[in-house]
Amino acid sequence: MSDSLSHPAPQFGTAEYVGTPGGDHCQFCHQPIGSSYFRVNSAMTCPSCAEKVRMELGLDTAAAFGRSLAFGFGAAVLGLVLYATFMIATGISLGYATLAVGWMVGKAMVKGSSGVMGRRYQVAAALLTYFASTLARVPVWIHYRPSLIGYVGTLMWRSIIFPFARFGGNPIGGLIGLVILFVGVSIAVRLTAQKPVVIDGPFENSTQPQTGFAR
């Protein structure tokens, strides 16, 4: 495992398509391509990096999921605080803030797992986004009625079901709010969806890098 830490798997999602005179280069380690190469999701890759992708990238472990949850939870708390602060400062209940919360949670979870994604990451991202967006109303309610601080448990439950409960008084507003909330959750789900990794090759490299001086 120590070797994996000192030589981490290349991040195929952030391959840089660079061009250097004198021959083709691996899009991950940027070393010159030798006599053969592979393609990882169409990116030219040296055999060493291709093997690392095959062996390590996308390995879903308990540690990866735990880090992803920690990062996602932190982003959810930050999103909740920013959402609540905005509503308190402006007096405006802006449901579109849920879109930002979903983006923050999804990006944070992918960062925490070092690119590992999948179904359980999607479920966690959806729940974190939903709870962060709905629970943001609790500090707002307490701000306007400090006497409610002793009823935090009740307020939390009311805020969680608020997107559905509001249909009784304002059906149109409730529907719009629910659609926006769904879109915000969907953003987090899409960001944490498993991305396919396609490795093709090996291919022969017709143009090999120059290693000497021409006479």
C-alpha positions as CSV (number, residue, x, y, z in Angstrom):
1,M,0.0,0.0,0.0
2,S,3.0,2.3,0.6
3,D,3.9,2.1,-3.0
4,S,0.3,3.2,-4.0
5,L,0.7,6.2,-1.8
6,S,4.1,7.2,-3.2
7,H,3.0,6.5,-6.8
8,P,-0.7,7.3,-6.8
9,A,-3.0,6.2,-9.7
10,P,-3.1,8.7,-12.5
11,Q,-6.2,10.8,-12.6
12,F,-7.7,10.0,-16.0
13,G,-10.3,12.7,-15.5
14,T,-7.7,15.4,-15.4
15,A,-5.4,14.3,-18.3
16,E,-3.7,17.2,-19.9
17,Y,-3.5,17.1,-23.7
18,V,-0.1,18.7,-24.2
19,G,2.0,18.7,-27.2
20,T,5.8,18.8,-27.1
21,P,8.1,18.9,-30.1
22,G,10.1,15.7,-30.6
23,G,7.5,13.0,-30.0
24,D,4.3,12.0,-28.2
25,H,4.0,12.2,-24.5
26,C,1.9,10.4,-21.9
27,Q,-1.1,12.6,-21.0
28,F,-0.7,11.6,-17.3
29,C,3.0,11.5,-16.4
30,H,4.1,13.6,-19.4
31,Q,7.0,11.3,-20.1
32,P,7.9,10.5,-23.8
33,I,6.0,7.6,-25.3
34,G,8.3,4.7,-26.1
35,S,7.8,1.9,-28.6
36,S,4.2,1.2,-27.5
37,Y,1.3,3.0,-25.8
38,F,-2.2,2.6,-24.6
39,R,-5.3,4.9,-24.7
40,V,-7.2,5.5,-21.5
41,N,-10.6,7.1,-22.5
42,S,-8.8,8.3,-25.7
43,A,-5.9,9.9,-23.9
44,M,-2.5,8.6,-25.0
45,T,-0.9,6.8,-22.0
46,C,2.4,5.1,-21.4
47,P,2.2,1.4,-20.4
48,S,3.2,2.1,-16.8
49,C,0.4,4.6,-16.3
50,A,-2.1,2.4,-18.1
51,E,-1.3,-0.4,-15.7
52,K,-1.7,1.8,-12.7
53,V,-5.1,2.8,-14.0
54,R,-6.1,-0.8,-14.5
55,M,-4.9,-1.9,-11.0
56,E,-5.8,1.1,-8.8
57,L,-8.1,3.7,-10.3
58,G,-11.7,3.3,-9.3
59,L,-10.9,0.9,-6.4
60,D,-13.8,1.5,-4.0
61,T,-12.6,0.9,-0.4
62,A,-14.0,1.7,3.0
63,A,-11.3,4.3,3.4
64,A,-12.2,6.0,0.2
65,F,-15.9,6.1,1.0
66,G,-15.1,7.3,4.5
67,R,-13.0,10.2,3.2
68,S,-15.7,11.0,0.7
69,L,-18.4,11.1,3.4
70,A,-16.2,13.4,5.5
71,F,-15.6,15.8,2.7
72,G,-19.2,15.7,1.7
73,F,-20.5,16.3,5.2
74,G,-18.2,19.3,5.5
75,A,-19.4,20.7,2.3
76,A,-23.0,20.1,3.4
77,V,-22.5,21.9,6.7
78,L,-20.8,24.8,4.8
79,G,-23.7,24.9,2.3
80,L,-26.2,24.9,5.1
81,V,-24.5,27.8,6.9
82,L,-24.2,29.9,3.7
83,Y,-27.8,29.2,2.8
84,A,-29.1,30.1,6.2
85,T,-26.9,33.2,6.4
86,F,-28.2,34.4,3.1
87,M,-31.8,34.0,4.1
88,I,-31.2,35.8,7.4
89,A,-29.2,38.6,5.9
90,T,-31.6,39.3,3.0
91,G,-34.9,38.0,4.2
92,I,-35.3,36.1,0.9
93,S,-35.9,32.4,0.8
94,L,-33.9,31.6,-2.4
95,G,-34.5,27.9,-3.3
96,Y,-31.9,28.1,-6.1
97,A,-29.2,28.0,-3.4
98,T,-29.9,24.3,-3.3
99,L,-28.2,24.0,-6.7
100,A,-25.0,25.4,-5.2
101,V,-25.3,23.1,-2.2
102,G,-25.6,20.1,-4.6
103,W,-22.6,21.1,-6.5
104,M,-20.5,21.7,-3.4
105,V,-21.4,18.3,-1.9
106,G,-20.8,16.4,-5.2
107,K,-17.5,18.0,-5.9
108,A,-16.3,17.6,-2.3
109,M,-17.2,13.9,-2.2
110,V,-15.3,13.2,-5.5
111,K,-12.3,15.1,-4.1
112,G,-12.4,13.1,-0.9
113,S,-12.5,9.8,-2.6
114,S,-9.7,10.8,-5.2
115,G,-12.1,10.2,-8.0
116,V,-13.8,7.0,-6.9
117,M,-17.5,7.2,-7.5
118,G,-20.5,4.8,-7.6
119,R,-24.0,4.1,-6.4
120,R,-23.4,4.5,-2.7
121,Y,-21.6,7.8,-3.3
122,Q,-24.7,9.0,-5.2
123,V,-27.1,8.0,-2.4
124,A,-24.9,9.7,0.2
125,A,-24.6,12.8,-1.9
126,A,-28.3,13.0,-2.5
127,L,-29.1,12.7,1.3
128,L,-26.5,15.2,2.3
129,T,-27.8,17.7,-0.3
130,Y,-31.4,17.2,0.8
131,F,-30.7,17.6,4.5
132,A,-28.4,20.5,4.1
133,S,-30.9,22.4,2.0
134,T,-33.9,21.7,4.2
135,L,-32.2,22.0,7.6
136,A,-31.0,25.5,6.6
137,R,-34.4,26.8,7.6
138,V,-33.9,25.8,11.3
139,P,-31.4,28.6,12.2
140,V,-33.6,31.1,10.2
141,W,-36.7,30.2,12.2
142,I,-34.7,30.5,15.5
143,H,-33.3,33.8,14.3
144,Y,-36.8,35.3,14.0
145,R,-38.2,33.5,17.0
146,P,-35.4,32.9,19.6
147,S,-37.9,31.2,21.9
148,L,-38.0,28.3,19.5
149,I,-34.4,27.2,20.4
150,G,-35.8,24.7,22.9
151,Y,-37.7,22.9,20.1
152,V,-34.8,22.2,17.8
153,G,-35.8,18.6,17.4
154,T,-39.3,19.6,16.3
155,L,-37.9,22.3,14.0
156,M,-35.6,19.8,12.3
157,W,-38.4,17.5,11.6
158,R,-40.6,20.3,10.3
159,S,-37.8,21.6,8.0
160,I,-37.1,18.1,6.6
161,I,-40.7,17.6,5.5
162,F,-41.2,21.3,4.6
163,P,-40.8,20.9,0.8
164,F,-43.8,18.6,0.9
165,A,-45.8,20.2,3.7
166,R,-46.0,23.6,2.0
167,F,-48.2,22.2,-0.7
168,G,-51.2,22.8,1.5
169,G,-50.9,26.5,1.6
170,N,-49.2,27.3,-1.7
171,P,-49.4,24.5,-4.2
172,I,-47.7,26.4,-7.1
173,G,-44.8,27.7,-4.8
174,G,-44.5,24.2,-3.3
175,L,-44.2,22.6,-6.7
176,I,-41.6,25.1,-7.9
177,G,-39.6,24.6,-4.7
178,L,-39.7,20.8,-5.0
179,V,-38.5,20.9,-8.6
180,I,-35.6,23.2,-7.6
181,L,-34.7,20.9,-4.7
182,F,-34.9,17.9,-7.0
183,V,-32.5,19.6,-9.5
184,G,-30.1,20.4,-6.7
185,V,-30.1,16.8,-5.5
186,S,-29.7,15.6,-9.1
187,I,-26.5,17.7,-9.5
188,A,-24.9,16.0,-6.6
189,V,-26.0,12.6,-7.9
190,R,-24.6,13.2,-11.4
191,L,-21.3,14.5,-10.0
192,T,-20.8,11.3,-8.0
193,A,-21.9,8.9,-10.8
194,Q,-19.4,6.2,-11.8
195,K,-17.5,7.2,-14.9
196,P,-16.5,4.4,-17.3
197,V,-12.8,3.7,-17.8
198,V,-11.9,2.4,-21.3
199,I,-8.4,1.1,-21.8
200,D,-7.4,0.3,-25.4
201,G,-4.1,-1.1,-26.6
202,P,-1.3,-1.7,-26.7
203,F,-0.5,0.2,-29.9
204,E,2.8,0.5,-31.7
205,N,4.3,4.0,-31.7
206,S,5.5,4.8,-35.2
207,T,7.3,8.0,-34.0
208,Q,9.6,7.4,-31.1
209,P,11.3,10.2,-29.1
210,Q,14.8,11.3,-30.1
211,T,17.3,10.2,-27.4
212,G,20.6,11.2,-29.1
213,F,22.2,14.0,-31.1
214,A,22.1,14.0,-34.9
215,R,25.5,14.0,-36.6
